Amino acid sequence: MTLSSVVIVGAGQAGFQVAASLRQGGFAGKISLVGDEPGLPYQRPPLSKAYLLGKIKAENLFFRPAAFFDEQQIDLIHDKAVLIDRQNQRVVLESEKALEYDHLVLATGAHNRALSIPGEHLEGVFGIKTLADADALAPRAKAARNVVVIGCGFIGLEFAAVAAAQEASVQVIDRGERLMARAISPQMSELFLKAHESWGVKFHFSQAVDQIIGENGKVTGVEKADGEVLPADLVVYGIGVIPNITLATEAGLEIENGIKVDAHLLTNDPHISAIGDVACFPCIHNQGEHTRIESVPNAMDQARAVSARLLGKATPFVSTPWFWTDQGNLKLQIVGLSTGYDSTVTLGSMETDQFSVLCFRRDHLVAVESCNRPGDHLAGKKLLSRPPELTPREARKPDFDLKAWEVAHRS
């Protein structure tokens, strides 16, 4: 069926990429890109790093300048989608305007998980998700002397590194036993722990937060479950995100840890796709289990896959997931999913901050974690994009070089 109109709800990385890829692929129909934030669509990863440090300006965050949307005839709509009328194939906006679609793409993303503790609304308590969040946080981050970070995932640790670089006293609280525990191996956690501690960051593991304390409406401290109070004039939290599924749920779409889609990223309605942080898809890199992946590369790859399908070039989504985080002078790159790995092989040296961990499941390579070793990351992407061949026994050989091994074993 020839499409004449595509509506995209969500103007983040995934939504923007669908619109851009459709035009690049020759789609001549109407494209409506709906976003509920003001301004142009922008990148989010720099918000907790370079943007807070003042290394890049707001205009450098934009995917494209305003002229791009005019030239490409992409109707950028600053409004909130409140209803999907599946029967009549239209999206109703908060302004009561209705957009008709031949195909609808839901790229609604996710929102920060709330702290849900007393004091979370005090002045000086921040999550980082939007440009507005970063704009409000930046001047406070520069002035803060006692910073408490709740959660030691990517976002929390990126900000901890920023705050430490600005000579604040930084303390991090997490319920887990080690940093980035849900994302990386214990060996890589150890490298990053030592680095953060060398920058002056102090960690409180296996700890919950009871409340945030304040005076005159402003934060003054964070009370842990063990009763200790950490002084704080700034609190930043990053304790995970929740997919934005309300619109899909109310429309009767199938939900499973996000909006459930098939291998072609289609929902249970053939006229609606879902992509990016909100989509839960059958992942071949997770033994076919439905999986929701929060990463920019995944969002872009899924957007391109949906665009190709709408242009008549449908193929199952099989892209290899990969992630990254920049913390101080450390760049961590991860390719694959290490869920359920049962053995590891390490390469390089922790002492030089150039270190990789190869994760294996039943002697099959499933993930490569690389710190400041971009060659290993690129080799890992290539190896994981084809049937696995590398075994732990091979990787443990003296002077093993992952990049050289990948080149030597290309088919």
C-alpha positions in Angstrom: 0.0 0.0 0.0 1.3 3.4 -0.9 1.6 5.8 2.1 0.7 9.4 1.8 1.1 10.5 5.5 3.3 9.4 8.4 2.8 10.9 11.9 5.7 10.5 14.3 5.1 11.1 18.0 8.3 11.9 19.9 10.9 14.3 18.5 14.0 12.8 20.2 16.7 10.9 18.4 14.4 8.0 17.2 11.6 10.2 16.0 13.8 12.7 14.2 15.8 9.9 12.5 12.6 8.4 11.1 11.6 11.7 9.5 15.1 12.3 8.1 15.5 8.8 6.8 12.1 8.8 5.1 13.0 11.9 3.2 16.5 10.7 2.4 14.9 7.5 1.1 12.6 9.4 -1.3 9.3 9.4 0.6 7.2 12.2 -0.9 4.2 12.1 1.4 3.3 14.3 4.4 5.5 13.9 7.5 4.4 15.3 10.9 6.9 15.2 13.8 5.2 15.9 17.1 7.3 16.9 20.1 6.1 18.3 23.5 9.3 20.3 24.1 9.9 23.8 22.7 12.6 24.5 20.2 14.4 22.2 17.7 15.0 18.5 18.3 18.3 17.9 20.0 20.9 15.4 21.3 20.5 14.3 24.9 23.8 12.5 25.7 25.9 15.7 26.0 23.5 17.1 28.6 25.2 15.3 31.5 28.7 15.9 30.3 30.0 18.4 27.8 27.0 20.8 27.9 27.2 21.0 31.7 30.9 21.8 31.5 30.1 24.6 29.0 32.2 22.9 26.2 29.3 23.0 23.8 26.5 25.5 23.3 22.8 24.8 22.9 22.8 25.3 19.2 25.4 22.6 18.9 23.0 20.1 20.3 20.4 20.5 17.6 20.2 17.6 15.1 19.6 20.1 12.3 18.9 23.8 12.0 15.4 25.2 11.5 15.9 25.5 7.8 16.3 21.7 7.4 12.7 21.1 8.5 11.4 23.7 6.0 13.5 22.4 3.2 12.6 18.7 3.8 9.0 19.6 4.4 8.8 18.0 7.8 6.0 19.6 9.8 7.6 20.0 13.3 4.7 20.4 15.7 5.2 21.6 19.3 2.3 19.9 21.0 1.4 16.9 23.1 -0.3 13.9 21.7 -3.2 12.9 24.0 -5.1 10.3 22.1 -4.7 7.7 19.3 -7.9 7.1 17.4 -7.0 3.8 15.9 -10.3 3.3 14.1 -10.1 6.5 12.2 -6.2 6.5 12.1 -5.6 9.9 13.6 -3.7 11.4 16.6 -5.4 14.0 18.7 -3.2 16.7 20.2 -3.6 18.7 23.4 -4.5 21.7 21.3 -7.4 19.5 20.0 -5.9 19.4 16.5 -6.1 16.0 14.9 -3.5 14.5 12.6 -4.5 11.8 10.2 -2.0 9.0 9.4 -1.5 6.1 7.1 1.2 5.0 9.4 2.0 6.1 13.0 5.4 5.8 14.6 5.6 6.0 18.4 9.0 7.2 19.6 7.7 8.5 23.0 10.9 7.6 24.9 11.0 7.4 28.7 11.0 9.6 31.7 13.1 9.6 34.9 12.1 7.3 37.7 11.1 9.6 40.6 12.8 9.4 43.9 9.5 9.1 45.8 10.9 10.2 49.1 10.4 13.2 51.4 12.2 16.2 50.2 12.5 15.3 46.5 10.9 18.6 45.5 13.2 20.8 47.4 15.2 23.5 45.4 18.5 22.0 44.4 17.3 18.5 43.7 17.6 17.5 40.0 17.1 14.7 37.5 18.7 15.1 34.1 16.6 14.3 31.1 15.8 17.4 29.1 17.6 20.5 27.9 15.6 22.5 30.4 16.9 20.3 33.2 20.5 20.9 32.1 20.0 24.6 31.7 18.6 24.9 35.3 21.3 22.6 36.7 24.4 24.1 35.0 24.8 27.3 37.1 24.1 25.4 40.3 26.7 22.7 39.4 29.3 25.4 39.0 28.5 26.9 42.3 27.9 23.8 44.4 30.4 22.7 47.0 28.7 19.6 48.5 27.1 17.4 45.8 25.3 14.1 46.5 24.5 11.9 43.5 21.8 9.2 44.0 22.3 6.3 41.7 25.6 5.2 40.1 24.5 4.3 36.6 25.8 6.2 33.5 24.0 9.5 34.1 24.8 9.7 37.8 28.5 8.9 37.3 28.8 11.2 34.3 27.6 14.0 36.5 29.8 13.0 39.4 32.8 13.3 37.1 31.7 16.7 36.0 31.1 17.9 39.6 34.5 16.5 40.8 36.2 18.3 37.9 34.7 21.6 39.2 36.2 20.8 42.6 33.1 20.0 44.5 33.0 17.5 47.3 31.0 14.6 45.6 29.4 11.6 47.3 27.4 8.9 45.5 24.8 6.6 47.0 23.5 3.5 45.4 21.5 0.4 46.5 23.8 -1.9 44.5 27.1 -3.4 45.6 29.2 -1.8 42.8 29.0 1.0 40.2 27.1 0.5 36.9 26.3 -3.0 38.2 23.4 -3.6 35.8 25.5 -2.7 32.7 29.1 -3.9 33.2 31.3 -6.6 34.6 32.9 -6.4 38.1 36.3 -6.0 36.5 35.2 -2.9 34.6 33.4 -1.6 37.7 36.7 -1.8 39.6 38.5 0.3 37.0 35.9 3.1 37.1 35.6 2.9 40.9 39.4 3.5 41.3 39.2 6.4 38.8 36.4 8.2 40.5 38.0 7.7 43.9 41.2 9.3 42.5 39.1 12.3 41.5 37.9 12.6 45.1 34.4 11.0 44.7 33.2 9.0 47.7 30.8 6.0 47.3 28.2 4.6 49.6 27.1 1.2 48.2 24.3 -1.1 49.4 22.6 2.0 50.8 19.1 3.5 50.4 18.1 7.1 50.9 15.4 7.8 53.5 14.9 11.5 52.8 16.3 14.7 51.5 16.6 17.4 54.1 16.2 21.1 53.6 15.9 24.6 55.1 13.7 27.4 53.8 12.8 25.2 50.8 16.4 24.5 49.8 18.3 21.2 50.1 20.9 21.0 52.8 21.5 17.3 53.1 20.6 13.7 52.3 19.8 11.2 55.0 20.7 7.6 54.3 18.8 4.6 55.6 21.5 4.0 58.2 20.9 7.4 59.7 24.0 9.2 58.4 23.3 12.6 56.9 25.5 13.8 54.0 25.7 17.5 53.6 24.4 18.7 50.2 23.7 22.0 48.5 23.0 20.1 45.3 21.4 16.6 44.7 21.3 14.9 41.3 19.6 11.6 40.9 19.6 9.0 38.1 17.8 5.8 39.3 16.6 4.6 35.9 13.8 5.5 33.6 10.2 4.4 32.9 9.0 4.1 29.3 6.3 6.5 28.2 3.5 4.1 27.5 0.3 6.0 28.5 -0.7 6.9 25.0 -0.1 3.4 23.7 -1.9 1.7 26.7 -5.0 3.9 26.4 -5.1 3.0 22.7 -5.1 -0.7 23.5 -1.7 -1.5 22.2 0.1 -4.5 23.7 2.5 -3.6 26.6 5.4 -5.6 27.9 8.1 -3.5 29.6 7.3 -0.9 27.1 5.3 -1.1 23.8 5.6 -4.6 22.6 6.6 -5.0 18.9 7.5 -7.8 16.6 10.8 -8.4 14.7 9.8 -5.6 12.2 9.1 -3.2 15.1 5.3 -3.3 14.5 2.8 -3.2 17.3 -0.3 -5.4 17.4 -1.8 -2.7 15.1 -0.3 -3.0 11.6 -0.6 0.8 11.1 1.5 1.6 14.2 5.2 1.0 14.9 7.2 1.7 18.1 10.9 2.4 18.3 13.6 3.6 20.7 13.6 3.6 24.5 9.8 2.8 24.6 9.9 -0.3 22.3 10.3 -3.8 23.6 11.4 -6.0 20.7 12.5 -9.7 20.2 16.3 -9.3 20.4 18.5 -11.9 18.7 21.4 -10.8 21.0 19.3 -11.7 24.0 18.4 -15.2 22.9 15.2 -13.9 21.2 13.7 -12.5 24.4 11.7 -9.3 24.2 14.1 -6.6 25.3 13.9 -2.8 25.7 17.2 -1.0 25.0 18.0 2.5 26.1 20.7 3.8 23.8 21.1 6.4 21.0 22.5 3.8 18.5 19.5 1.5 19.1 17.1 4.4 18.5 18.8 5.4 15.3 19.0 1.8 14.0 15.4 1.1 14.7 14.3 4.4 13.1 16.2 3.5 9.9 14.7 0.0 10.0 11.1 1.3 10.2 11.8 3.9 7.5 13.1 1.2 5.2 10.0 -0.9 5.8 7.7 2.1 5.1 9.7 2.5 1.9 9.1 -1.1 0.8 12.4 -2.6 2.0 11.3 -4.6 5.1 13.8 -6.8 6.9 13.7 -8.0 10.5 15.6 -5.8 13.0 18.9 -7.5 13.9 21.3 -4.6 14.7 23.9 -5.3 17.4 23.3 -3.1 20.4 26.1 -0.8 21.6 26.4 1.9 24.3 28.9 4.4 25.6 29.6 6.7 28.5 32.3 9.4 29.0 33.5 9.9 32.6 36.4 12.2 33.1 39.3 10.9 30.9 37.6 7.5 30.6 35.5 6.4 27.6 33.6 3.2 28.1 32.2 1.5 25.0 30.1 -1.6 25.2 28.9 -3.8 22.3 26.5 -6.6 22.8 24.5 -7.7 25.8 26.3 -9.4 28.7 23.1 -10.7 30.3 23.8 -14.2 31.6 27.5 -14.4 30.7 29.4 -17.1 32.6 33.1 -16.3 31.9 35.3 -13.4 31.0 38.7 -12.6 29.5 40.5 -9.3 30.2 42.8 -7.5 27.8 45.0 -4.5 28.4 45.8 -2.9 31.8 43.7 -1.2 34.5 46.8 0.7 35.5 47.0 2.5 32.1 43.2 2.9 31.9 43.2 1.0 28.7 41.2 -2.2 29.4 38.7 -4.5 27.8 36.5 -7.3 29.2 35.3 -10.0 26.8 32.1 -11.6 28.1 31.2 -15.2 27.1 28.1 -17.3 27.5 28.7 -21.0 27.0 31.9 -20.2 25.2 30.2 -17.8 22.8 31.2 -14.1 22.8 28.2 -12.0 23.8 29.7 -8.7 24.7 32.8 -6.6 24.7 33.4 -3.8 27.2 36.3 -1.4 26.3 37.7 1.5 28.2 40.0 3.7 26.1 40.5 0.9 23.6 38.5 1.9 20.5 40.1 -0.8 18.4 38.6 -3.5 20.6 35.2 -1.9 20.4 35.2 -1.8 16.6 36.5 -5.3 16.4 33.8 -6.4 18.9 31.0 -4.8 16.8 32.2 -6.7 13.7 32.6 -10.0 15.5 29.1 -9.8 17.1 27.4 -8.9 13.8 28.1 -12.4 12.5 27.9 -16.0 14.0 30.3 -16.1 17.0 33.6 -17.8 16.5 35.9 -16.5 19.2 36.2 -18.7 22.3 37.6 -17.9 25.7 40.4 -20.4 25.1 41.5 -18.5 22.0 41.2 -15.1 23.7 43.4 -16.3 26.6 46.4 -17.1 24.4 49.5 -15.0 25.1 49.7 -11.7 23.3 46.1 -12.1 22.0 45.0 -9.0 20.0 41.2 -8.7 19.4 41.5 -6.4 16.5 44.1 -8.5 14.7 42.1 -11.7 15.4 39.0 -10.1 13.9 40.8 -9.1 10.7 42.4 -12.6 10.4 39.0 -14.4 10.8 36.9 -12.3 8.4 34.9 -14.5 6.0 
